[in-house]
Each structure stands twice: as structure tokens, then as C-alpha cells.
Amino acid sequence: MANFERDITYCLNRFFSHRQVHGFAYRLKQSMFNTQYVDVLVDSLDPRYYLAIECKSISGKKIYFSQHFHSDKNNVHQIDSITDFIRKTGRRGFLAVEFRFGAGRAKEAYLMPWEKVLEYYGNVPGIPLDDFRLCCTLDRAGEEYDLPGLDTNQYPLAPPTDGES
């Protein structure tokens, strides 16, 4: 898991550097005495890139709300806690999931907007891989992930502003 969080952080920072966009992604370290609301935060004066990202790296073809997310000591489900954090901070939320298929098989990773995650939460036990494939695919180049459209004006995290095409 820690490697996927690192990979997402590097991916976003390469995106900002290549696009010459003011933004910075960083991992939040988990510790026994501090609450960690999400895995990766992105700070930017551009609201398109003011983000909170929860990362999951799983074996299988479906992420389950009961298996892959936890409840805290007050029995608050992780989805509810993250949703509250996103609303309080004004960040745009994403769920980043890396699907691992075992030795010799390529990994796949996707970014799903948090609003989409909430459409599933409480209605179905989990989200299948095929539904993630409808969201933002993270391209894999060697051992690194890249946002699609790195060399174009496509914005996988948000639509372009009026001055961009």
C-alpha cells in the first residue's frame, strides 16, 4: 500500500512539473496518535487541484466497503470520515485504486471521483473493476503511473478553464 501512495504522489507531482502548474502532492503519514483522514493531499491555489485522495491497493477485481475500508474507534466508517473531511476542507475527493493481479500480470490503477464512490456506498457491497475502467485510468510506464493527457490539454482531474482548450 505505501508504495501505491508514493506512486500516486510522484505521479501528481510529475503532472504539475510537466504542465508547469502550481500544485504539490504529499503523503500523510499514519501514526498511532494522529488521525489520518486520507492518504494523499494536494495543495494548489487552482481549485481544480485542491484534492484529497484515498488510496487502496488490492488483489482482486472488486473493492468492498466492508473489507477494504475500516471503522474508527467510534464506529465511524472510513467513507463517512473521508466525506466529512472533504466537505469541511472544500477539497475535491478521489479514490485511487490499484488492482493487482499477481506475478506476471500488469497492475491497473484508476481515479474515481468521490461523488461517484458515494453513489455506490450504501447501495451495493462494493465497486467492480469494470466501473473503475469508466473513470480516469492511470497509465503505467515501467514502474510509474502517469496521468493521461500529460502532453495534451486534457485534464483528467477537472475540465479545462475558459482560457484552455
C-alpha positions, 0 to 999 in steps of 0.5 A: 500500500505505501508504495501505491501512495508514493506512486500516486504522489510522484505521479501528481507531482510529475503532472504539475512539473510537466504542465508547469502548474502550481500544485504539490502532492504529499503523503500523510503519514499514519501514526498511532496518535494522529488521525489520518483522514486520507492518504494523499493531499494536494495543495494548489491555489487552482481549485481544480487541484485542491484534492484529497485522495484515498488510496487502496491497493488490492488483489482482486477485481472488486473493492468492498466497503466492508473489507477494504475500508475500516471503522474508527474507534467510534464506529465511524466508517472510513467513507463517512470520515473521508466525506466529512473531511472533504466537505469541511476542507472544500477539497475535491475527493478521489479514490485511487485504486490499484488492482493487482493481479499477481506475478506476471500480470500488469497492475491497473490503477484508476481515479474515481471521483468521490461523488461517484464512490458515494453513489455506490456506498450504501447501495451495493457491497462494493465497486467492480473493476469494470466501473473503475475502467469508466473513470480516469485510468492511470497509465503505467510506464515501467514502474510509474503511473502517469496521468493521461493527457500529460502532453495534451490539454486534457485534464483528467482531474477537472475540465479545462478553464475558459482560457484552455482548450 
